[in-house]
Amino acid sequence: MNRKSWIELTLSAVVLIFAFPPFPTGIMALVALVPLFFFANEKSPREGFIGGFVTGLIWTCGTVYWIAWPTIPGFLGTLLIVPLYTALFLWLLVILRNLWGEKALWVAPFLWTTLEYFSSIGPFAFPWNLLCYTQTFRLEPLQMAHITGLWGISFWVVTVNVCFYFFAKKVLAKQSAVLALMSTLALALAPWIYGTIQLKQQPTVSPDVNIAMIQGNVDPQLKWTPAFKDSNFSIYQHLTDEARTYEPDLIVWPETATACYLTHLRYSRYMRRIRAQLTEMKTPLLTGSPDYRFLTSGKLERYNSALLIKPFDFHVKRYHKISLVPFSERVPFVDKLPFLLKVGDYFKLGMGNFTPGDSTVVFNIEKRRSGTATRFSPLICYDSVFPDLVRQSVSRGAEFLVLITNDGWFGRTSGPYQHARIAILRAIENRRWIARCANTGISLCIDPAGRIHGKTALNEATILSCKVGANTERTFYNRHGGIMIKVLAGITMVFCGIGVLCFFQRKRKLQQLLYEL
């Protein structure tokens, strides 16, 4: 690969970095892959794989570098695994291009979106750098997500890139590019037009559930120290007392806010403090807390959980986090290879061994003013990047969603900003209000169209009071969420299958020609 090739690879990676939050320049994503398509010209599959890995490596380093703050193994694992999807994309694209010429680039949107889906499943799932999230600063192109889900947004972004590539080719060849430009602009603007109409027509459910989110802004390294436990509870209970003036129907504390096994007898004094406060306020509390369970075999399972504690009700309702962060909350394959956890402990790599939950849950609370019941589902941190998990919660009857998280591990990096923007797409896909409570920020209140109605700054102790609406209608995506990605994956498999047949047919023709010579 020559100097021009390295410039093309690096240019694509850099543009992709600046297309993602916290930068509000998502429009750059519509041309970010164009240099990569130019690189694919007259390259071997091996060069395509290496080039794709280089682009993916630079892009990953520039967007998710913050993973190294809490977990070095997690960051190294990310650098090894995530760029492989870009490498595989360019490897397959080069193979098909060598078989079919430039028209093979029309396979790129199907191929890229299918590989994004594969990155969201399995033990190493990390669906973070998905192209759909580049558009979260502009709500118009995101509105079609209630039909297509996130996959439709990514498919559209790659398709526009392909159109811009062919437009650039005509311009460089000094050919007439008017038709190509008009087609490209029409495709780029179509979702914006649809989204503008949707934003005007989107019915507004009257928000009547008052939620007080407590952003404690507690240093995640400090709060786990035994000497700080009392201070930690004092911070949250003091802010909760201040929230009385908002007359909330629900108080929310963030992920692992209790910093102890709250249901364990050893910490019963903290549970008594909480219950006394809730009984006085006559308000339920949703709090993040580690939890545990002893199996009949005597084995201990630990969970990252959300607990719903109601006044006058001694039964604590639980949700156990399903999507655990690889190499941070859980080591992949640790059940079969338990020595991996011991290695992590020996080198003090900070790897946890939580057990994933097995199902979503729906909680009930009563509205203070009307006394009527409403239903919501809790989500914990990493859960929010898995759209199918959120879709399941809504399918089970959740009328709004409460997301608790602790992004304090990532400091003032781009991590908290990226994580906050992801929730916007989950709200639009399911047309549900989302109340997002974060330990150090950013806490948000998001309506079903993705509009933000309340927001806190990063690293401040505060209360975010907001009203959310209880919606019972289900979107096309929520009811049939798997259809689009199945169709895209099916078409991708067909293209790849045809490519394999063409390859062997060409190989047979070459063998026949050599035989005749």
C-alpha positions as CSV (number, residue, x, y, z in Angstrom):
1,M,0.0,0.0,0.0
2,N,1.4,3.4,-1.0
3,R,1.2,6.8,0.7
4,K,-2.1,7.6,-1.0
5,S,-3.7,4.4,0.4
6,W,-2.6,5.3,4.0
7,I,-4.0,8.8,3.6
8,E,-7.4,7.4,2.4
9,L,-7.6,5.0,5.4
10,T,-6.6,7.6,7.9
11,L,-8.9,10.2,6.4
12,S,-11.9,7.9,6.8
13,A,-11.0,7.1,10.4
14,V,-10.6,10.7,11.4
15,V,-13.8,11.8,9.7
16,L,-15.6,9.0,11.5
17,I,-14.2,10.1,14.9
18,F,-15.4,13.6,14.5
19,A,-18.8,12.4,13.2
20,F,-19.6,10.8,16.6
21,P,-20.6,12.5,19.9
22,P,-19.6,14.6,21.7
23,F,-19.1,16.4,18.4
24,P,-22.3,17.8,16.9
25,T,-21.0,17.2,13.4
26,G,-22.8,13.9,12.5
27,I,-23.4,15.2,8.9
28,M,-19.7,14.3,8.3
29,A,-20.7,10.6,8.5
30,L,-22.5,10.9,5.2
31,V,-19.1,11.1,3.4
32,A,-16.9,9.4,6.0
33,L,-16.7,6.1,4.0
34,V,-16.0,7.7,0.6
35,P,-12.1,7.6,1.1
36,L,-12.5,4.0,2.1
37,F,-14.3,3.2,-1.1
38,F,-11.5,4.9,-3.1
39,F,-9.0,2.8,-1.2
40,A,-10.9,-0.4,-2.3
41,N,-10.1,0.3,-6.0
42,E,-7.6,-2.3,-7.4
43,K,-6.7,-3.8,-4.0
44,S,-6.2,-7.4,-3.1
45,P,-8.5,-9.0,-0.4
46,R,-5.5,-9.1,1.9
47,E,-4.8,-5.4,1.5
48,G,-8.5,-4.8,2.0
49,F,-8.5,-6.7,5.3
50,I,-5.4,-4.9,6.6
51,G,-6.7,-1.5,5.4
52,G,-10.0,-2.1,7.1
53,F,-8.3,-3.1,10.3
54,V,-6.1,0.0,10.3
55,T,-9.2,2.3,9.8
56,G,-11.1,0.5,12.5
57,L,-8.2,0.7,14.9
58,I,-7.7,4.4,14.5
59,W,-11.5,5.0,14.6
60,T,-11.9,2.9,17.8
61,C,-9.0,4.6,19.5
62,G,-10.4,8.0,18.8
63,T,-14.0,7.3,19.9
64,V,-13.8,4.7,22.8
65,Y,-10.4,5.5,24.3
66,W,-12.3,6.2,27.6
67,I,-12.7,2.5,28.2
68,A,-9.0,2.4,29.4
69,W,-10.0,4.7,32.3
70,P,-11.7,1.9,34.3
71,T,-10.4,-1.3,32.6
72,I,-7.2,-1.8,30.6
73,P,-8.2,-5.4,29.6
74,G,-11.5,-4.1,28.3
75,F,-9.8,-1.5,26.2
76,L,-7.3,-4.0,24.8
77,G,-10.1,-6.4,24.0
78,T,-11.9,-3.6,22.3
79,L,-8.9,-2.8,20.1
80,L,-8.5,-6.4,19.1
81,I,-12.1,-7.2,18.4
82,V,-14.0,-4.1,17.1
83,P,-11.6,-3.3,14.2
84,L,-12.2,-6.8,12.9
85,Y,-15.7,-5.8,11.7
86,T,-14.3,-3.0,9.6
87,A,-11.5,-5.4,8.3
88,L,-14.1,-8.0,7.4
89,F,-16.3,-5.4,5.7
90,L,-13.5,-4.1,3.5
91,W,-12.2,-7.6,2.8
92,L,-15.6,-8.8,1.5
93,L,-16.2,-5.6,-0.4
94,V,-12.8,-5.9,-2.2
95,I,-13.6,-9.5,-3.1
96,L,-16.9,-8.6,-4.6
97,R,-15.5,-5.5,-6.3
98,N,-12.8,-7.6,-8.0
99,L,-15.6,-9.9,-9.2
100,W,-18.3,-7.4,-10.3
101,G,-16.5,-4.0,-10.6
102,E,-17.7,-0.8,-9.1
103,K,-21.3,-1.8,-9.0
104,A,-20.4,-4.1,-6.1
105,L,-20.3,-1.0,-3.9
106,W,-24.1,-1.1,-3.8
107,V,-23.7,-4.2,-1.6
108,A,-21.9,-2.0,1.0
109,P,-25.0,-0.7,2.8
110,F,-26.3,-4.3,3.3
111,L,-22.9,-5.6,4.3
112,W,-22.0,-2.9,6.7
113,T,-25.4,-3.0,8.5
114,T,-25.3,-6.8,8.8
115,L,-21.8,-6.6,10.4
116,E,-23.1,-3.9,12.8
117,Y,-25.8,-6.4,13.8
118,F,-23.2,-9.2,14.4
119,S,-21.3,-6.8,16.6
120,S,-24.3,-6.6,18.9
121,I,-24.6,-10.3,19.6
122,G,-22.4,-12.9,21.3
123,P,-20.1,-12.7,24.4
124,F,-18.0,-9.9,22.9
125,A,-20.9,-7.7,21.8
126,F,-20.0,-4.0,21.7
127,P,-22.6,-2.2,19.6
128,W,-21.2,1.3,20.4
129,N,-19.6,2.7,17.2
130,L,-22.8,2.2,15.1
131,L,-23.2,4.8,12.3
132,C,-26.8,5.5,13.4
133,Y,-25.5,7.3,16.6
134,T,-23.7,9.9,14.5
135,Q,-27.1,11.5,13.8
136,T,-28.3,12.0,17.4
137,F,-27.8,15.8,17.4
138,R,-30.4,16.1,14.6
139,L,-33.7,14.5,15.3
140,E,-35.1,14.7,11.8
141,P,-33.2,11.8,10.2
142,L,-33.8,9.6,13.3
143,Q,-37.6,9.7,13.2
144,M,-37.8,6.7,10.7
145,A,-36.3,4.6,13.5
146,H,-39.8,3.9,14.9
147,I,-40.2,1.8,11.7
148,T,-36.8,0.6,10.8
149,G,-35.0,0.8,14.1
150,L,-31.4,1.8,14.4
151,W,-30.5,-0.5,11.4
152,G,-32.4,1.7,9.0
153,I,-30.4,4.7,10.0
154,S,-27.0,3.0,9.5
155,F,-28.2,1.6,6.2
156,W,-29.2,5.1,5.0
157,V,-25.8,6.6,6.1
158,V,-23.8,4.0,4.1
159,T,-26.1,4.3,1.1
160,V,-25.5,8.1,1.0
161,N,-21.8,7.4,1.2
162,V,-22.0,5.2,-1.8
163,C,-23.9,7.9,-3.8
164,F,-21.3,10.5,-2.8
165,Y,-18.6,8.2,-4.0
166,F,-20.1,7.8,-7.5
167,F,-20.7,11.6,-7.6
168,A,-17.0,12.2,-6.7
169,K,-15.9,9.7,-9.4
170,K,-17.8,11.6,-12.1
171,V,-16.4,14.9,-10.9
172,L,-12.8,13.6,-10.9
173,A,-13.3,12.1,-14.4
174,K,-14.7,15.5,-15.5
175,Q,-18.0,13.9,-16.5
176,S,-21.5,15.3,-16.1
177,A,-22.4,14.8,-12.4
178,V,-25.7,16.7,-12.3
179,L,-27.9,13.6,-12.2
180,A,-25.6,11.9,-9.6
181,L,-25.7,15.0,-7.4
182,M,-29.5,15.4,-7.6
183,S,-29.9,11.7,-6.8
184,T,-27.5,11.9,-3.9
185,L,-29.1,15.0,-2.4
186,A,-32.6,13.5,-2.8
187,L,-31.6,10.4,-0.9
188,A,-29.8,12.4,1.8
189,L,-32.7,14.8,2.3
190,A,-35.6,12.2,2.2
191,P,-35.3,11.2,5.9
192,W,-35.0,14.8,6.9
193,I,-38.3,15.6,5.1
194,Y,-40.0,12.6,6.7
195,G,-38.6,13.5,10.1
196,T,-39.7,17.1,9.9
197,I,-43.3,15.9,9.2
198,Q,-43.1,13.4,12.0
199,L,-41.8,15.9,14.6
200,K,-44.8,18.1,13.8
201,Q,-47.4,15.3,13.8
202,Q,-45.9,13.3,16.7
203,P,-48.7,13.1,19.3
204,T,-47.7,14.4,22.7
205,V,-48.7,12.2,25.6
206,S,-49.6,14.5,28.5
207,P,-46.7,14.0,30.9
208,D,-48.2,13.3,34.3
209,V,-45.7,11.1,36.1
210,N,-43.4,13.2,38.2
211,I,-39.9,11.8,38.6
212,A,-37.1,13.2,40.8
213,M,-33.7,11.9,39.7
214,I,-30.9,12.3,42.2
215,Q,-27.5,12.9,40.7
216,G,-25.2,12.4,43.7
217,N,-21.9,13.0,41.8
218,V,-20.0,10.6,44.1
219,D,-16.5,9.5,43.0
220,P,-16.9,5.9,42.0
221,Q,-13.5,5.0,43.4
222,L,-14.2,6.6,46.7
223,K,-17.8,5.4,47.4
224,W,-16.7,1.8,47.7
225,T,-14.4,2.4,50.6
226,P,-15.9,1.3,53.9
227,A,-15.2,4.7,55.6
228,F,-17.2,6.5,53.0
229,K,-20.4,4.5,53.1
230,D,-22.2,6.7,55.7
231,S,-21.2,9.8,53.8
232,N,-22.5,8.3,50.5
233,F,-25.9,7.6,52.0
234,S,-26.0,11.0,53.6
235,I,-25.4,12.6,50.2
236,Y,-28.3,10.8,48.5
237,Q,-30.7,11.1,51.4
238,H,-30.0,14.8,51.7
239,L,-30.7,15.4,48.0
240,T,-33.8,13.2,48.3
241,D,-35.1,15.4,51.2
242,E,-34.6,18.4,48.9
243,A,-36.7,16.7,46.2
244,R,-39.8,16.7,48.5
245,T,-40.8,20.1,47.0
246,Y,-41.3,18.5,43.6
247,E,-43.8,16.0,45.0
248,P,-42.4,13.2,43.0
249,D,-44.3,10.0,42.1
250,L,-40.9,8.2,41.9
251,I,-37.4,8.9,43.3
252,V,-34.5,7.5,41.3
253,W,-31.0,7.0,42.5
254,P,-28.3,5.9,39.9
255,E,-26.5,2.7,39.2
256,T,-24.9,1.1,42.3
257,A,-25.8,4.2,44.3
258,T,-25.9,2.3,47.6
259,A,-22.3,0.9,47.2
260,C,-23.2,-2.0,49.3
261,Y,-25.4,-5.1,49.3
262,L,-28.5,-3.2,50.5
263,T,-30.6,-6.3,51.1
264,H,-27.9,-8.1,53.2
265,L,-28.5,-8.1,57.0
266,R,-25.1,-6.6,57.5
267,Y,-26.3,-3.4,55.9
268,S,-29.8,-3.4,57.4
269,R,-29.2,-0.1,59.1
270,Y,-29.1,1.6,55.7
271,M,-32.2,-0.1,54.5
272,R,-34.0,1.1,57.7
273,R,-32.8,4.7,57.0
274,I,-34.2,4.5,53.5
275,R,-37.5,3.0,54.5
276,A,-38.0,5.6,57.2
277,Q,-37.4,8.4,54.7
278,L,-39.7,6.8,52.0
279,T,-42.5,6.2,54.5
280,E,-42.4,9.8,55.6
281,M,-42.4,11.0,52.0
282,K,-44.9,8.3,50.9
283,T,-42.9,7.9,47.7
284,P,-41.2,4.8,46.1
285,L,-37.5,4.7,45.3
286,L,-35.7,3.0,42.4
287,T,-32.0,2.6,43.3
288,G,-29.1,0.8,41.8
289,S,-27.5,-1.7,44.2
290,P,-25.4,-4.8,44.0
291,D,-27.5,-7.8,44.9
292,Y,-26.8,-11.5,45.5
293,R,-28.5,-14.9,45.7
294,F,-27.4,-18.3,47.1
295,L,-28.2,-21.3,44.9
296,T,-29.3,-24.6,46.3
297,S,-25.8,-25.9,45.4
298,G,-24.4,-23.3,47.8
299,K,-22.9,-21.2,45.0
300,L,-23.1,-17.4,45.4
301,E,-24.3,-15.4,42.4
302,R,-23.8,-11.6,42.5
303,Y,-25.8,-9.1,40.4
304,N,-25.7,-5.5,39.3
305,S,-29.3,-4.7,40.2
306,A,-32.1,-2.1,40.3
307,L,-34.3,-2.3,43.4
308,L,-37.7,-0.9,43.8
309,I,-38.5,0.0,47.4
310,K,-42.0,1.1,48.3
311,P,-43.2,2.7,51.5
312,F,-45.4,0.3,53.6
313,D,-44.2,-2.6,51.4
314,F,-41.4,-4.8,52.8
315,H,-41.1,-6.8,49.6
316,V,-38.2,-5.4,47.5
317,K,-38.7,-5.8,43.7
318,R,-35.6,-6.5,41.7
319,Y,-34.2,-6.3,38.2
320,H,-30.8,-7.8,37.5
321,K,-28.7,-6.2,34.8
322,I,-28.7,-8.4,31.7
323,S,-26.0,-6.8,29.5
324,L,-22.8,-6.9,31.5
325,V,-19.7,-5.1,30.2
326,P,-17.1,-7.6,28.9
327,F,-13.8,-7.7,30.8
328,S,-15.2,-5.2,33.3
329,E,-18.4,-6.6,35.0
330,R,-17.9,-10.1,33.6
331,V,-15.0,-12.0,31.9
332,P,-16.2,-13.9,28.8
333,F,-16.1,-17.7,29.2
334,V,-15.2,-17.4,32.8
335,D,-17.5,-20.4,33.6
336,K,-15.4,-22.7,31.4
337,L,-12.1,-20.9,32.0
338,P,-12.2,-19.8,35.7
339,F,-8.4,-19.1,35.7
340,L,-9.0,-16.0,33.7
341,L,-10.6,-14.3,36.7
342,K,-7.7,-15.4,38.9
343,V,-5.3,-13.9,36.4
344,G,-7.2,-10.6,36.5
345,D,-7.2,-10.6,40.3
346,Y,-3.4,-11.4,40.4
347,F,-2.6,-8.4,38.2
348,K,-5.2,-6.2,39.8
349,L,-7.0,-5.6,36.5
350,G,-10.3,-4.7,38.1
351,M,-12.4,-7.3,36.3
352,G,-15.7,-8.3,38.0
353,N,-17.7,-11.5,38.0
354,F,-21.3,-10.6,38.1
355,T,-24.0,-12.9,36.9
356,P,-26.3,-11.6,34.1
357,G,-30.0,-11.3,34.7
358,D,-32.3,-13.6,32.7
359,S,-35.3,-11.3,31.8
360,T,-36.6,-7.8,31.7
361,V,-39.1,-6.7,34.3
362,V,-42.0,-4.3,34.6
363,F,-42.6,-2.4,37.8
364,N,-45.9,-0.7,39.0
365,I,-46.2,2.6,40.9
366,E,-49.1,4.8,41.7
367,K,-49.4,8.5,40.6
368,R,-49.5,10.7,43.6
369,R,-52.3,13.0,42.3
370,S,-54.6,10.6,40.5
371,G,-53.9,7.4,42.4
372,T,-53.9,5.5,39.1
373,A,-51.2,2.9,38.4
374,T,-48.5,3.2,35.8
375,R,-45.9,0.7,34.6
376,F,-42.2,1.2,33.8
377,S,-39.2,-0.9,33.1
378,P,-35.7,-0.2,34.6
379,L,-32.5,-0.4,32.5
380,I,-29.0,-0.3,33.8
381,C,-26.1,1.4,32.0
382,Y,-24.9,-0.9,29.2
383,D,-28.5,-2.3,28.7
384,S,-29.3,0.9,26.8
385,V,-27.0,0.0,23.9
386,F,-28.9,-3.2,23.1
387,P,-32.1,-2.2,21.2
388,D,-33.7,-5.6,21.4
389,L,-33.5,-5.6,25.2
390,V,-35.3,-2.2,25.4
391,R,-37.8,-3.5,22.9
392,Q,-38.6,-6.5,25.1
393,S,-39.3,-4.2,28.1
394,V,-41.8,-2.2,26.1
395,S,-43.3,-5.3,24.6
396,R,-44.0,-6.5,28.2
397,G,-46.1,-3.4,28.9
398,A,-43.7,-0.7,30.0
399,E,-45.3,2.7,29.6
400,F,-42.1,4.6,30.1
401,L,-38.4,3.6,30.8
402,V,-36.0,4.5,33.6
403,L,-32.3,4.2,32.9
404,I,-29.8,4.3,35.7
405,T,-26.1,4.5,35.1
406,N,-22.8,5.4,36.6
407,D,-20.5,7.0,34.0
408,G,-18.3,8.4,36.7
409,W,-15.6,5.8,35.8
410,F,-14.9,7.7,32.6
411,G,-14.3,11.2,34.0
412,R,-14.6,14.1,31.6
413,T,-14.0,12.0,28.5
414,S,-16.4,11.6,25.6
415,G,-17.8,8.4,27.1
416,P,-20.6,10.0,29.2
417,Y,-21.6,12.2,26.3
418,Q,-21.8,9.3,23.8
419,H,-23.7,7.1,26.3
420,A,-26.3,9.8,26.9
421,R,-26.9,10.3,23.2
422,I,-27.6,6.6,22.6
423,A,-30.7,6.8,24.8
424,I,-32.3,9.3,22.4
425,L,-32.5,6.6,19.7
426,R,-34.0,4.1,22.2
427,A,-36.8,6.6,22.9
428,I,-37.6,7.2,19.3
429,E,-37.6,3.4,18.3
430,N,-40.2,2.6,20.9
431,R,-41.9,6.1,21.3
432,R,-41.4,6.0,25.0
433,W,-40.3,8.6,27.5
434,I,-37.0,7.9,29.1
435,A,-35.8,9.2,32.5
436,R,-32.0,8.8,32.6
437,C,-30.4,9.1,36.0
438,A,-26.5,9.2,36.1
439,N,-24.3,9.3,39.1
440,T,-22.0,12.1,37.8
441,G,-24.2,13.0,34.8
442,I,-25.4,13.4,32.2
443,S,-29.0,12.9,33.5
444,L,-31.7,13.5,30.9
445,C,-35.4,13.4,30.4
446,I,-36.2,12.4,26.8
447,D,-39.6,12.4,25.1
448,P,-40.8,9.8,22.5
449,A,-39.6,12.0,19.6
450,G,-36.1,12.2,21.1
451,R,-36.4,15.8,22.4
452,I,-34.6,16.6,25.6
453,H,-36.9,18.2,28.3
454,G,-34.4,18.3,31.1
455,K,-30.6,17.9,31.4
456,T,-27.9,18.2,34.0
457,A,-24.2,19.1,33.6
458,L,-21.4,16.7,34.1
459,N,-19.9,16.3,37.6
460,E,-22.5,18.2,39.6
461,A,-24.5,17.1,42.6
462,T,-28.1,18.0,41.8
463,I,-31.7,17.0,41.3
464,L,-33.4,16.7,38.0
465,S,-37.2,16.8,38.3
466,C,-39.1,16.0,35.2
467,K,-42.6,14.8,34.1
468,V,-42.9,11.9,31.8
469,G,-45.9,10.5,29.9
470,A,-47.2,7.0,30.1
471,N,-47.6,5.6,26.6
472,T,-49.2,2.3,25.7
473,E,-49.0,2.3,21.9
474,R,-46.4,0.2,20.2
475,T,-44.4,1.2,17.2
476,F,-43.8,-1.0,14.1
477,Y,-40.2,-1.5,15.2
478,N,-41.3,-2.5,18.6
479,R,-43.7,-5.1,17.2
480,H,-41.6,-6.3,14.3
481,G,-38.1,-5.2,15.3
482,G,-36.3,-8.1,13.8
483,I,-37.8,-7.9,10.3
484,M,-35.5,-5.3,8.8
485,I,-32.2,-6.7,10.0
486,K,-33.3,-10.2,8.9
487,V,-34.1,-8.9,5.4
488,L,-30.8,-7.0,5.2
489,A,-28.8,-10.0,6.5
490,G,-30.6,-12.3,4.1
491,I,-29.8,-10.0,1.1
492,T,-26.2,-9.8,2.3
493,M,-26.0,-13.6,2.4
494,V,-27.5,-13.9,-1.1
495,F,-24.9,-11.4,-2.5
496,C,-22.0,-13.3,-0.8
497,G,-23.4,-16.6,-2.0
498,I,-23.5,-15.2,-5.6
499,G,-20.0,-13.9,-5.1
500,V,-18.8,-17.4,-4.1
501,L,-20.4,-18.9,-7.2
502,C,-18.8,-16.3,-9.5
503,F,-15.4,-16.8,-7.9
504,F,-15.5,-20.6,-8.5
505,Q,-16.9,-20.1,-12.0
506,R,-14.1,-17.6,-12.8
507,K,-11.6,-20.1,-11.4
508,R,-12.9,-22.9,-13.6
509,K,-12.7,-20.7,-16.7
510,L,-9.1,-19.8,-15.8
511,Q,-8.2,-23.4,-15.3
512,Q,-9.9,-24.3,-18.7
513,L,-7.9,-21.5,-20.4
514,L,-4.6,-22.7,-18.9
515,Y,-5.5,-26.2,-20.0
516,E,-6.1,-25.1,-23.5
517,L,-2.9,-23.2,-23.6
